[in-house]
Amino acid sequence: MGYCMRFDDFLNELKSIYGKGITFIDIDNTLFKTFAKIKVIDDKSGKIIKELDNQEFNTFILPPDTHYDFAEFKNAELFNKTSIPIPKTIDRIKRMFVNISERKSKVVFLTARSNLDNKELFLETFRKYGIPIDNIYVERAGNLKGTVSSNKKVIVLKYIATGEYRRVRLIDDDMKNLKEFLKLQNTLPESLINKIKKKYNITEVETIPVVEFFALQALPNGSLRRVV
């Protein structure tokens, strides 16, 4: 019971005894139900041979002599007009922001998308549902070379490397991204662990790790399931 209460407090940024937290939140099918498709194009004919949603893309193996067309995932107008908010996730973000400034914690949106073609229209989608997007940075893993899961892990590590955070959470609908994220908890360099210990004046063994990782799978109804 005590653990569950502490976990709930951390999720809603109610406690700061263990230091700052950072929460990374996926967008497609975590914050919004979205409908953009990634097209698989035949190199020779230029014809579309398959269309993938973001979940299918995460596990799809590109056949020889084909390439991806990400045009719909870069289309801010399509995102703005068709995205359906997932109320539980949006309400959770609003609750976090009630406490987050006092705790000096941070929320980052972490999407598999690359830059969209109209930044302002993209951001307006969040504003119309009351999401405080002007206080949240959007990290676009699609701008990096590599798989979605490895790119997201690189971005998460960039923030941990500042030495500012003792709680790190990823909320994502894709299990592969969550599993890759959890690999960080056993691979952080000793120099980084020592940096965080110095930041928080940790001189004795505590009952929790220096950096705690929470991987949370977003279910279609907006509920969260912890992945361990």
Residue frames as a rotation matrix with the C-alpha (Angstrom) as fourth column:
MET 1
0.567 0.823 0.000 0.00
0.823 -0.567 0.000 0.00
0.000 0.000 -1.000 0.00
GLY 2
0.449 -0.468 -0.761 2.82
0.185 -0.785 0.592 2.37
-0.874 -0.406 -0.266 0.92
TYR 3
-0.634 -0.718 0.289 4.60
0.400 0.016 0.916 1.76
-0.662 0.696 0.277 -2.38
CYS 4
-0.191 0.645 0.740 1.40
0.969 0.005 0.246 2.35
0.155 0.764 -0.626 -4.39
MET 5
0.769 0.466 -0.437 0.75
0.563 -0.818 0.118 5.62
-0.303 -0.337 -0.892 -2.58
ARG 6
0.039 -0.835 -0.550 4.32
0.072 -0.546 0.835 6.78
-0.997 -0.072 0.039 -3.22
PHE 7
-0.672 -0.253 0.696 4.05
0.655 0.234 0.718 5.82
-0.345 0.939 0.009 -6.90
ASP 8
0.285 0.867 0.409 0.79
0.944 -0.329 0.039 7.74
0.168 0.375 -0.912 -7.28
ASP 9
0.681 -0.096 -0.726 2.35
0.295 -0.871 0.392 10.77
-0.670 -0.482 -0.565 -5.58
PHE 10
-0.418 -0.906 -0.072 5.33
0.202 -0.170 0.964 10.66
-0.886 0.388 0.254 -7.93
LEU 11
-0.442 0.295 0.847 3.07
0.894 0.220 0.390 10.33
-0.071 0.930 -0.361 -10.96
ASN 12
0.553 0.753 0.355 1.15
0.747 -0.637 0.188 13.45
0.368 0.162 -0.916 -9.99
GLU 13
-0.287 -0.813 0.507 4.23
0.395 -0.583 -0.710 15.33
0.873 -0.004 0.488 -8.72
LEU 14
0.742 0.614 0.270 2.94
-0.031 -0.370 0.928 15.54
0.670 -0.697 -0.256 -5.15
LYS 15
0.864 -0.484 -0.141 6.18
0.269 0.206 0.941 14.58
-0.426 -0.851 0.308 -3.46
SER 16
0.751 -0.656 0.069 9.68
-0.265 -0.397 -0.879 15.99
0.604 0.642 -0.472 -3.86
ILE 17
0.785 -0.447 0.429 11.57
-0.436 0.092 0.895 14.38
-0.439 -0.890 -0.122 -0.97
TYR 18
0.373 -0.654 0.658 13.63
0.509 0.737 0.444 12.33
-0.776 0.170 0.608 -3.43
GLY 19
-0.614 -0.692 -0.380 14.38
0.111 -0.552 0.826 15.15
-0.781 0.465 0.416 -5.83
LYS 20
-0.220 0.503 -0.836 13.17
-0.813 -0.569 -0.129 16.29
-0.540 0.651 0.534 -9.22
GLY 21
-0.104 0.243 0.964 11.32
0.374 0.908 -0.189 14.09
-0.922 0.341 -0.185 -11.67
ILE 22
-0.577 0.000 -0.817 11.04
-0.704 -0.507 0.497 14.18
-0.414 0.862 0.293 -15.44
THR 23
-0.019 0.683 0.730 8.19
0.154 0.723 -0.673 12.62
-0.988 0.099 -0.119 -17.40
PHE 24
-0.865 -0.234 -0.443 8.35
-0.416 -0.160 0.895 11.84
-0.280 0.959 0.041 -21.10
ILE 25
-0.045 0.944 0.327 4.96
-0.048 0.325 -0.944 11.44
-0.998 -0.058 0.031 -22.78
ASP 26
-0.817 -0.129 0.563 4.37
0.503 0.320 0.803 10.00
-0.283 0.939 -0.196 -26.23
ILE 27
-0.654 0.587 -0.476 1.82
-0.597 -0.788 -0.152 11.75
-0.465 0.185 0.866 -28.46
ASP 28
-0.325 0.548 -0.770 0.34
-0.799 0.276 0.534 9.35
0.506 0.789 0.348 -31.03
ASN 29
0.248 0.607 -0.755 -2.14
-0.066 0.789 0.611 6.96
0.967 -0.102 0.235 -29.38
THR 30
-0.464 -0.318 -0.827 -0.99
0.825 0.186 -0.534 8.08
0.324 -0.929 0.176 -25.93
LEU 31
-0.789 0.178 -0.588 -2.10
0.154 -0.869 -0.471 11.70
-0.594 -0.462 0.658 -25.77
PHE 32
-0.081 0.745 -0.662 -4.20
-0.863 -0.385 -0.327 11.73
-0.499 0.545 0.674 -28.94
LYS 33
0.123 0.168 0.978 -5.70
0.452 0.868 -0.206 9.04
-0.884 0.467 0.030 -31.10
THR 34
-0.092 -0.286 -0.954 -4.21
-0.629 -0.726 0.278 9.92
-0.772 0.626 -0.113 -34.48
PHE 35
0.624 0.569 0.536 -4.79
0.081 0.634 -0.769 8.75
-0.778 0.523 0.349 -38.01
ALA 36
0.355 -0.588 -0.727 -1.71
-0.909 -0.397 -0.123 9.59
-0.217 0.705 -0.675 -40.08
LYS 37
0.910 -0.057 0.410 -0.35
0.134 0.978 -0.161 6.73
-0.392 0.201 0.898 -42.15
ILE 38
-0.092 -0.960 -0.265 3.18
-0.606 -0.157 0.780 5.89
-0.790 0.232 -0.567 -43.23
LYS 39
0.851 0.431 -0.300 3.19
-0.478 0.401 -0.781 4.69
-0.216 0.808 0.547 -46.81
VAL 40
-0.050 -0.823 0.565 5.49
0.031 0.564 0.825 1.94
-0.998 0.059 -0.003 -48.07
ILE 41
0.636 0.237 -0.735 6.46
-0.609 -0.431 -0.666 2.81
-0.474 0.871 -0.130 -51.65
ASP 42
0.625 -0.416 0.660 7.86
0.604 0.794 -0.072 0.51
-0.494 0.444 0.747 -54.32
ASP 43
-0.096 -0.785 -0.612 11.12
0.070 -0.619 0.782 2.01
-0.993 0.032 0.114 -55.60
LYS 44
-0.835 -0.317 0.449 10.58
0.413 0.179 0.893 1.04
-0.363 0.932 -0.019 -59.22
SER 45
-0.328 0.805 0.494 6.89
0.845 0.016 0.534 1.70
0.422 0.593 -0.686 -59.80
GLY 46
-0.907 -0.020 0.420 6.39
-0.143 -0.925 -0.353 4.44
0.395 -0.380 0.836 -57.20
LYS 47
0.028 0.990 -0.137 3.17
-0.189 0.140 0.972 2.70
0.982 -0.001 0.191 -56.15
ILE 48
-0.206 0.040 0.978 1.94
-0.975 -0.094 -0.202 2.42
0.084 -0.995 0.059 -52.57
ILE 49
-0.369 0.048 -0.928 2.17
-0.207 0.969 0.133 -1.23
0.906 0.241 -0.348 -51.52
LYS 50
-0.054 0.388 -0.920 1.16
0.880 0.454 0.140 -0.79
0.472 -0.802 -0.367 -47.86
GLU 51
0.017 0.090 0.996 -0.03
-0.306 -0.948 0.091 1.85
0.952 -0.306 0.012 -45.39
LEU 52
-0.280 -0.258 -0.925 1.01
0.729 0.569 -0.380 1.65
0.624 -0.781 0.029 -41.73
ASP 53
0.830 0.383 0.407 -0.23
-0.015 -0.713 0.701 3.38
0.558 -0.588 -0.586 -38.61
ASN 54
0.223 -0.838 0.498 2.38
-0.837 -0.427 -0.343 4.35
0.500 -0.340 -0.797 -36.00
GLN 55
0.343 -0.060 0.937 1.98
-0.709 0.638 0.300 1.09
-0.616 -0.768 0.176 -34.06
GLU 56
0.930 0.007 0.367 2.39
0.216 0.797 -0.564 -1.07
-0.296 0.604 0.740 -37.16
PHE 57
0.714 -0.692 0.109 5.43
-0.291 -0.434 -0.853 0.97
0.637 0.577 -0.511 -38.17
ASN 58
0.368 -0.584 0.723 7.18
-0.924 -0.139 0.357 0.18
-0.108 -0.799 -0.591 -34.89
THR 59
0.110 -0.291 0.951 7.43
-0.281 0.908 0.310 -3.52
-0.953 -0.301 0.018 -35.79
PHE 60
0.943 0.331 0.011 7.36
-0.072 0.235 -0.969 -3.41
-0.324 0.914 0.246 -39.60
ILE 61
-0.084 -0.968 0.235 10.38
0.271 0.205 0.941 -4.68
-0.959 0.143 0.245 -41.55
LEU 62
0.354 0.207 -0.912 10.87
-0.657 -0.639 -0.400 -2.70
-0.666 0.741 -0.090 -44.74
PRO 63
0.697 -0.074 0.714 11.06
0.415 0.853 -0.317 -5.06
-0.585 0.517 0.625 -47.76
PRO 64
-0.449 -0.889 0.089 13.91
0.532 -0.186 0.826 -4.71
-0.718 0.418 0.556 -50.27
ASP 65
-0.837 -0.017 0.547 13.49
0.510 -0.390 0.767 -2.12
0.200 0.921 0.335 -53.02
THR 66
0.346 0.924 0.164 10.94
0.720 -0.374 0.585 -0.09
0.601 -0.084 -0.795 -51.07
HIS 67
-0.827 -0.555 0.089 11.03
0.360 -0.646 -0.673 3.11
0.431 -0.525 0.734 -49.02
TYR 68
-0.209 0.736 -0.644 8.86
0.916 -0.084 -0.393 4.97
-0.343 -0.672 -0.656 -46.54
ASP 69
-0.443 0.195 0.875 6.81
0.314 -0.881 0.355 8.08
0.840 0.432 0.329 -47.22
PHE 70
-0.535 0.146 -0.832 6.28
0.840 -0.015 -0.543 10.03
-0.092 -0.989 -0.115 -43.97
ALA 71
-0.763 0.160 0.626 4.37
0.171 -0.884 0.434 12.92
0.623 0.439 0.648 -45.56
GLU 72
0.276 0.960 0.040 1.20
0.182 -0.093 0.979 12.40
0.944 -0.262 -0.201 -43.48
PHE 73
0.429 -0.172 -0.887 3.20
0.898 0.189 0.398 12.35
0.099 -0.967 0.236 -40.23
LYS 74
-0.713 -0.676 -0.187 4.67
0.681 -0.731 0.045 15.73
-0.167 -0.095 0.981 -41.16
ASN 75
-0.465 0.636 0.616 1.25
0.357 -0.502 0.788 17.19
0.810 0.586 0.006 -42.04
ALA 76
-0.988 0.026 -0.152 0.27
0.130 -0.393 -0.910 19.58
-0.083 -0.919 0.385 -39.22
GLU 77
-0.501 0.860 -0.100 -3.15
-0.850 -0.467 0.243 20.27
0.162 0.207 0.965 -40.76
LEU 78
-0.014 0.456 -0.890 -4.03
-0.200 0.870 0.450 16.56
0.980 0.184 0.080 -40.76
PHE 79
-0.678 -0.314 -0.665 -2.86
0.557 0.371 -0.743 16.30
0.480 -0.874 -0.077 -37.15
ASN 80
-0.958 0.286 0.025 -4.92
-0.249 -0.781 -0.573 19.34
-0.144 -0.555 0.819 -36.13
LYS 81
-0.336 0.899 -0.281 -8.12
-0.895 -0.213 0.392 18.31
0.292 0.383 0.876 -37.89
THR 82
0.216 0.462 -0.860 -8.23
-0.375 0.853 0.363 14.59
0.901 0.244 0.358 -37.14
SER 83
-0.740 -0.585 -0.331 -6.54
0.048 0.445 -0.894 14.03
0.671 -0.678 -0.301 -33.76
ILE 84
0.453 0.892 0.000 -8.91
-0.073 0.037 0.997 12.89
0.889 -0.451 0.082 -31.02
PRO 85
-0.268 -0.612 0.744 -7.79
-0.800 -0.289 -0.526 13.67
0.536 -0.737 -0.412 -27.45
ILE 86
-0.086 0.172 -0.981 -7.53
0.428 0.896 0.119 10.83
0.900 -0.410 -0.150 -24.93
PRO 87
0.541 0.444 0.715 -9.16
-0.234 -0.737 0.634 12.48
0.808 -0.510 -0.295 -21.87
LYS 88
0.944 -0.156 -0.290 -7.45
0.329 0.401 0.855 10.46
-0.017 -0.902 0.430 -19.11
THR 89
0.056 -0.993 0.100 -3.98
0.995 0.047 -0.092 11.33
0.087 0.105 0.991 -20.39
ILE 90
-0.199 -0.076 0.977 -4.78
0.313 -0.950 -0.010 15.00
0.929 0.304 0.213 -20.85
ASP 91
0.788 0.523 0.324 -6.35
-0.163 -0.330 0.930 15.23
0.594 -0.786 -0.174 -17.38
ARG 92
0.699 -0.591 -0.402 -3.26
0.709 0.497 0.501 13.59
-0.096 -0.635 0.767 -15.92
ILE 93
-0.267 -0.814 0.516 -0.99
0.832 -0.465 -0.303 16.22
0.487 0.348 0.801 -17.50
LYS 94
0.136 0.403 0.905 -3.15
-0.079 -0.906 0.415 19.02
0.988 -0.128 -0.092 -16.12
ARG 95
0.969 0.208 -0.131 -2.95
0.095 0.176 0.980 17.51
0.227 -0.962 0.151 -12.61
MET 96
0.286 -0.942 -0.176 0.81
0.958 0.287 0.021 17.22
0.031 -0.175 0.984 -12.87
PHE 97
-0.316 -0.454 0.833 1.12
0.553 -0.802 -0.227 20.89
0.771 0.389 0.505 -13.80
VAL 98
0.767 0.566 0.301 -0.72
0.034 -0.504 0.863 21.94
0.640 -0.652 -0.406 -10.64
ASN 99
0.918 -0.396 -0.029 2.35
0.089 0.133 0.987 20.80
-0.387 -0.909 0.158 -8.68
ILE 100
0.613 -0.714 0.339 5.16
0.785 0.500 -0.366 20.66
0.092 0.490 0.867 -11.17
SER 101
0.407 -0.482 0.776 6.42
0.075 -0.829 -0.555 24.24
0.910 0.284 -0.301 -10.99
GLU 102
0.711 -0.114 0.694 6.78
-0.691 -0.295 0.660 24.07
0.130 -0.949 -0.288 -7.22
ARG 103
0.787 -0.385 0.482 8.63
0.089 0.844 0.529 20.74
-0.611 -0.373 0.698 -7.45
LYS 104
0.177 -0.714 -0.677 10.81
-0.821 -0.487 0.298 22.03
-0.543 0.503 -0.673 -10.33
SER 105
-0.215 -0.149 0.965 10.14
0.278 0.938 0.207 18.82
-0.936 0.313 -0.160 -12.21
LYS 106
-0.545 -0.124 -0.829 9.66
-0.681 -0.511 0.525 18.63
-0.489 0.850 0.194 -15.97
VAL 107
0.339 0.631 0.697 7.36
0.185 0.682 -0.707 17.21
-0.922 0.369 0.115 -18.65
VAL 108
-0.582 -0.506 -0.637 8.58
-0.596 -0.267 0.757 16.55
-0.553 0.820 -0.146 -22.19
PHE 109
0.691 0.718 0.083 6.50
-0.413 0.486 -0.771 15.30
-0.594 0.498 0.632 -25.11
LEU 110
-0.447 -0.888 0.112 8.51
-0.519 0.359 0.776 12.61
-0.729 0.289 -0.621 -26.87
THR 111
0.628 0.775 -0.071 7.17
-0.435 0.274 -0.858 11.75
-0.645 0.570 0.509 -30.31
ALA 112
0.034 -0.559 0.829 8.40
0.557 0.699 0.449 9.41
-0.830 0.446 0.335 -33.03
ARG 113
0.824 0.365 0.433 7.57
0.559 -0.399 -0.727 12.14
-0.093 0.841 -0.533 -35.55
SER 114
-0.464 -0.874 0.148 10.10
0.886 -0.454 0.096 14.44
-0.016 0.176 0.984 -37.16
ASN 115
-0.817 0.137 -0.560 9.47
-0.005 -0.973 -0.230 18.18
-0.577 -0.185 0.796 -37.66
LEU 116
0.082 0.903 0.422 5.98
0.805 0.190 -0.562 18.98
-0.588 0.386 -0.711 -38.89
ASP 117
-0.366 -0.265 0.892 5.37
0.883 -0.401 0.243 21.35
0.293 0.877 0.381 -41.79
ASN 118
0.020 0.389 0.921 3.56
-0.046 -0.920 0.390 23.98
0.999 -0.050 0.000 -39.70
LYS 119
-0.755 -0.452 -0.475 4.85
0.409 0.241 -0.880 24.33
0.513 -0.859 0.003 -36.15
GLU 120
-0.869 0.417 0.266 2.22
-0.494 -0.714 -0.495 26.85
-0.016 -0.562 0.827 -35.01
LEU 121
0.058 0.932 -0.359 -0.72
-0.837 0.242 0.491 24.78
0.544 0.272 0.794 -36.27
PHE 122
-0.146 -0.227 -0.963 0.77
0.220 0.941 -0.256 21.71
0.964 -0.249 -0.088 -34.62
LEU 123
-0.936 -0.280 -0.214 1.01
0.270 -0.183 -0.945 23.54
0.225 -0.942 0.247 -31.28
GLU 124
-0.596 0.778 0.199 -2.49
-0.776 -0.621 0.107 24.98
0.207 -0.091 0.974 -31.66
THR 125
-0.006 0.562 -0.827 -3.85
-0.183 0.813 0.553 21.42
0.983 0.155 0.098 -31.56
PHE 126
-0.486 -0.255 -0.836 -2.63
0.717 0.429 -0.549 21.12
0.499 -0.866 -0.026 -27.98
ARG 127
-0.997 0.051 0.056 -3.82
-0.073 -0.858 -0.509 24.57
0.022 -0.512 0.859 -26.95
LYS 128
-0.394 0.919 -0.030 -7.40
-0.664 -0.262 0.700 23.96
0.635 0.296 0.713 -28.04
TYR 129
0.348 0.492 -0.798 -7.65
0.218 0.785 0.580 21.10
0.912 -0.376 0.166 -25.53
GLY 130
0.859 0.056 0.508 -6.11
-0.406 -0.530 0.745 23.09
0.311 -0.846 -0.433 -22.69
ILE 131
0.680 -0.706 -0.195 -2.75
0.733 0.659 0.168 21.33
0.010 -0.257 0.966 -22.77
PRO 132
0.816 -0.350 -0.460 -0.01
-0.117 -0.880 0.460 23.75
-0.566 -0.322 -0.759 -21.55
ILE 133
0.708 -0.507 0.491 2.11
0.706 0.528 -0.472 23.16
-0.020 0.681 0.732 -24.64
ASP 134
0.659 -0.477 0.581 3.86
-0.096 -0.820 -0.565 26.54
0.746 0.316 -0.586 -24.36
ASN 135
0.372 -0.537 0.757 5.52
-0.926 -0.155 0.345 25.19
-0.067 -0.829 -0.554 -21.20
ILE 136
0.511 -0.165 0.844 6.33
-0.045 0.975 0.217 21.75
-0.858 -0.149 0.491 -22.64
TYR 137
-0.244 -0.654 -0.716 9.10
-0.858 -0.198 0.473 21.02
-0.451 0.730 -0.513 -25.11
VAL 138
0.850 0.501 0.162 8.38
-0.335 0.753 -0.567 18.54
-0.406 0.428 0.808 -27.91
GLU 139
-0.307 -0.947 0.097 11.29
-0.598 0.271 0.755 16.20
-0.740 0.174 -0.649 -28.67
ARG 140
0.691 0.550 -0.469 11.03
-0.684 0.291 -0.669 14.68
-0.231 0.783 0.578 -32.16
ALA 141
0.134 -0.653 0.746 12.77
-0.197 0.720 0.666 11.31
-0.971 -0.236 -0.032 -32.30
GLY 142
0.712 0.226 0.665 12.13
0.544 0.422 -0.726 11.13
-0.444 0.878 0.178 -36.04
ASN 143
0.885 -0.442 -0.146 14.82
-0.458 -0.772 -0.441 13.75
0.082 0.457 -0.886 -36.59
LEU 144
0.024 -0.904 0.426 17.47
-0.802 0.237 0.549 11.24
-0.597 -0.355 -0.719 -35.49
LYS 145
-0.005 -0.106 -0.994 18.84
-0.776 0.627 -0.063 8.30
0.630 0.772 -0.085 -37.43
GLY 146
-0.954 -0.282 0.098 17.95
-0.283 0.748 -0.600 4.95
0.096 -0.601 -0.794 -35.92
THR 147
-0.463 0.829 -0.314 14.90
0.634 0.558 0.535 3.05
0.619 0.049 -0.784 -34.73
VAL 148
0.274 0.662 0.698 12.11
-0.151 -0.687 0.711 4.82
0.950 -0.301 -0.088 -32.86
SER 149
0.924 0.147 -0.352 12.93
0.288 0.336 0.897 3.03
0.250 -0.930 0.268 -29.61
SER 150
0.081 -0.967 -0.240 16.67
0.997 0.078 0.023 3.68
-0.004 -0.241 0.971 -29.79
ASN 151
-0.397 -0.183 0.899 16.13
0.391 -0.920 -0.015 7.34
0.830 0.346 0.437 -30.73
LYS 152
0.605 0.688 0.401 13.79
-0.127 -0.414 0.901 7.85
0.786 -0.597 -0.163 -27.79
LYS 153
0.745 -0.388 -0.543 16.32
0.667 0.436 0.604 6.29
0.002 -0.812 0.584 -25.45
VAL 154
-0.305 -0.890 0.337 19.04
0.879 -0.400 -0.260 8.65
0.367 0.217 0.905 -26.71
ILE 155
-0.124 0.347 0.930 16.80
-0.005 -0.937 0.349 11.66
0.992 0.038 0.118 -26.02
VAL 156
0.880 0.459 -0.126 15.88
0.085 0.110 0.990 10.45
0.468 -0.882 0.057 -22.52
LEU 157
0.389 -0.814 -0.430 19.56
0.921 0.344 0.184 9.91
-0.002 -0.468 0.884 -21.67
LYS 158
-0.307 -0.470 0.827 20.35
0.522 -0.810 -0.267 13.47
0.796 0.349 0.494 -22.78
TYR 159
0.362 0.535 0.763 18.12
-0.363 -0.673 0.644 14.79
0.858 -0.511 -0.049 -20.00
ILE 160
0.942 -0.054 -0.332 19.33
0.307 0.542 0.782 12.34
0.138 -0.839 0.527 -17.37
ALA 161
0.147 -0.987 0.065 22.91
0.899 0.106 -0.426 13.33
0.413 0.121 0.903 -18.18
THR 162
0.152 -0.050 0.987 22.24
-0.112 -0.993 -0.034 16.81
0.982 -0.105 -0.156 -16.76
GLY 163
-0.725 -0.434 -0.534 22.25
0.402 0.362 -0.841 15.22
0.558 -0.825 -0.088 -13.30
GLU 164
-0.726 0.468 0.504 19.04
-0.590 -0.800 -0.107 17.05
0.353 -0.375 0.857 -12.38
TYR 165
0.186 0.979 -0.083 16.57
-0.876 0.204 0.437 14.17
0.445 -0.009 0.895 -12.12
ARG 166
-0.758 -0.381 0.529 16.10
-0.613 0.693 -0.380 11.26
-0.221 -0.612 -0.759 -9.76
ARG 167
-0.132 0.764 0.631 12.78
0.163 0.645 -0.747 10.02
-0.978 0.004 -0.210 -11.15
VAL 168
-0.744 -0.142 -0.652 12.39
-0.601 -0.282 0.747 9.31
-0.290 0.949 0.125 -14.84
ARG 169
-0.124 0.800 0.587 9.13
0.077 0.597 -0.798 8.20
-0.989 -0.053 -0.136 -16.42
LEU 170
-0.931 -0.004 -0.366 8.11
-0.362 -0.130 0.923 7.25
-0.051 0.991 0.120 -19.92
ILE 171
-0.078 0.955 0.287 4.42
-0.106 0.278 -0.955 7.07
-0.991 -0.105 0.080 -20.82
ASP 172
-0.609 -0.218 -0.763 4.07
-0.777 -0.032 0.629 5.38
-0.161 0.975 -0.150 -24.22
ASP 173
0.508 0.854 0.111 1.66
-0.789 0.513 -0.339 3.02
-0.347 0.085 0.934 -25.94
ASP 174
0.621 -0.299 -0.724 4.42
-0.462 0.607 -0.647 0.95
0.633 0.737 0.239 -27.55
MET 175
0.974 -0.188 0.125 5.97
0.003 0.566 0.825 -1.84
-0.226 -0.803 0.552 -25.48
LYS 176
0.474 -0.848 0.235 9.19
0.819 0.327 -0.472 -1.85
0.323 0.417 0.850 -27.51
ASN 177
0.140 -0.385 0.912 9.86
-0.036 -0.923 -0.383 1.79
0.989 0.020 -0.144 -26.62
LEU 178
0.725 0.225 0.651 9.19
-0.625 -0.183 0.759 1.09
0.290 -0.957 0.008 -22.94
LYS 179
0.912 -0.410 0.020 11.45
0.376 0.854 0.358 -1.97
-0.164 -0.319 0.933 -22.82
GLU 180
0.225 -0.857 0.464 14.28
0.697 -0.191 -0.691 -0.06
0.680 0.479 0.554 -24.48
PHE 181
0.328 0.002 0.945 13.81
-0.402 -0.904 0.142 2.80
0.855 -0.427 -0.296 -22.01
LEU 182
0.941 0.131 0.311 14.08
-0.337 0.317 0.887 0.42
0.018 -0.939 0.342 -19.04
LYS 183
0.614 -0.781 -0.112 17.50
0.683 0.598 -0.420 -0.76
0.395 0.181 0.901 -20.22
LEU 184
0.184 -0.549 0.815 18.85
-0.119 -0.836 -0.536 2.59
0.976 0.001 -0.219 -19.06
GLN 185
0.787 0.215 0.578 18.33
-0.547 -0.190 0.815 1.76
0.285 -0.958 -0.032 -15.40
ASN 186
0.827 -0.501 0.254 21.14
0.238 0.722 0.650 -0.80
-0.509 -0.477 0.717 -15.49
THR 187
0.324 -0.713 0.621 23.48
0.938 0.155 -0.310 0.98
0.125 0.683 0.720 -17.89
LEU 188
0.959 0.008 0.283 23.93
-0.009 -0.998 0.059 4.48
0.283 -0.059 -0.957 -16.49
PRO 189
0.111 -0.993 -0.044 27.64
0.238 0.070 -0.969 5.34
0.965 0.097 0.244 -16.25
GLU 190
0.179 -0.128 -0.975 29.10
0.974 0.164 0.157 5.43
0.140 -0.978 0.154 -12.76
SER 191
-0.846 -0.532 0.027 30.26
0.529 -0.844 -0.086 8.99
0.069 -0.059 0.996 -13.43
LEU 192
-0.446 0.771 0.455 26.65
-0.168 -0.571 0.804 10.05
0.879 0.282 0.384 -13.98
ILE 193
0.427 0.557 -0.712 25.48
0.579 0.436 0.689 8.25
0.694 -0.707 -0.136 -10.82
ASN 194
-0.250 -0.618 -0.745 28.15
0.964 -0.231 -0.131 10.11
-0.091 -0.751 0.653 -8.87
LYS 195
-0.877 -0.026 0.480 27.11
0.185 -0.939 0.288 13.40
0.443 0.342 0.829 -10.47
ILE 196
0.073 0.986 0.147 23.53
-0.056 -0.143 0.988 12.91
0.996 -0.080 0.045 -9.27
LYS 197
0.345 -0.028 -0.938 24.70
0.865 0.397 0.307 11.83
0.364 -0.917 0.162 -5.83
LYS 198
-0.697 -0.674 -0.243 26.73
0.717 -0.662 -0.221 15.03
-0.011 -0.328 0.945 -5.55
LYS 199
-0.621 0.539 0.569 23.79
-0.039 -0.747 0.664 17.14
0.783 0.390 0.485 -6.74
TYR 200
0.411 0.908 0.078 21.52
-0.234 0.023 0.972 15.69
0.881 -0.418 0.222 -4.04
ASN 201
-0.219 -0.610 0.761 24.18
-0.899 -0.177 -0.401 15.21
0.379 -0.772 -0.510 -1.39
ILE 202
0.868 0.468 -0.163 23.63
-0.403 0.858 0.319 11.45
0.289 -0.211 0.934 -1.24
THR 203
-0.113 -0.973 0.202 26.37
-0.910 0.019 -0.414 10.12
0.399 -0.231 -0.887 1.03
GLU 204
-0.602 -0.021 0.799 24.70
-0.519 0.770 -0.371 7.01
-0.607 -0.638 -0.474 2.44
VAL 205
-0.953 0.303 -0.023 22.84
0.207 0.700 0.684 4.05
0.223 0.647 -0.729 0.97
GLU 206
-0.540 0.838 0.075 19.15
-0.811 -0.494 -0.314 4.88
-0.227 -0.230 0.946 0.48
THR 207
-0.323 0.521 0.790 16.16
-0.022 0.831 -0.556 2.57
-0.946 -0.197 -0.257 0.19
ILE 208
0.819 0.550 0.164 15.56
0.169 0.042 -0.985 3.61
-0.548 0.834 -0.059 -3.45
PRO 209
0.178 -0.779 0.601 17.93
0.980 0.192 -0.042 3.80
-0.082 0.596 0.799 -6.42
VAL 210
-0.588 -0.468 -0.660 19.78
0.387 -0.879 0.279 7.03
-0.710 -0.092 0.698 -7.15
VAL 211
-0.683 0.460 -0.568 17.68
-0.725 -0.525 0.446 7.24
-0.093 0.716 0.691 -10.32
GLU 212
-0.422 0.638 0.644 14.27
0.082 0.734 -0.674 5.51
-0.903 -0.232 -0.362 -10.44
PHE 213
-0.919 0.117 -0.377 12.73
-0.390 -0.125 0.912 4.47
0.059 0.985 0.160 -13.74
PHE 214
-0.272 0.901 0.338 9.00
-0.034 0.342 -0.939 4.08
-0.962 -0.267 -0.063 -14.34
ALA 215
-0.980 0.041 -0.192 7.83
-0.190 0.065 0.980 2.65
0.053 0.997 -0.056 -17.68
LEU 216
-0.417 0.907 0.059 4.09
-0.081 0.028 -0.996 3.12
-0.905 -0.420 0.062 -18.12
GLN 217
-0.903 0.148 0.404 2.16
0.430 0.306 0.849 1.66
0.002 0.941 -0.339 -21.03
ALA 218
-0.618 0.726 -0.302 -0.74
-0.618 -0.686 -0.384 3.84
-0.486 -0.050 0.873 -22.17
LEU 219
-0.649 0.492 0.580 -3.76
0.547 0.832 -0.093 1.65
-0.528 0.257 -0.809 -22.89
PRO 220
-0.647 0.375 0.664 -6.41
0.591 -0.303 0.748 2.64
0.481 0.876 -0.025 -25.47
ASN 221
0.441 0.896 -0.057 -8.77
0.713 -0.311 0.629 3.99
0.546 -0.318 -0.775 -22.77
GLY 222
0.360 -0.377 0.854 -6.04
-0.307 -0.912 -0.273 6.21
0.881 -0.164 -0.444 -21.29
SER 223
0.969 -0.053 0.239 -5.27
-0.211 0.314 0.925 3.99
-0.125 -0.948 0.294 -18.30
LEU 224
0.174 -0.976 -0.131 -1.65
-0.885 -0.097 -0.456 3.25
0.432 0.196 -0.880 -17.44
ARG 225
0.996 0.015 -0.085 -0.05
0.018 0.925 0.379 -0.14
0.085 -0.380 0.921 -16.82
ARG 226
0.443 -0.891 0.100 3.38
-0.795 -0.338 0.504 -0.30
-0.415 -0.303 -0.858 -15.29
VAL 227
0.837 -0.314 -0.449 5.98
-0.102 0.716 -0.691 -2.29
0.538 0.623 0.567 -17.22
VAL 228
0.583 -0.664 0.468 8.80
-0.669 -0.065 0.740 -3.91
-0.461 -0.745 -0.482 -15.26
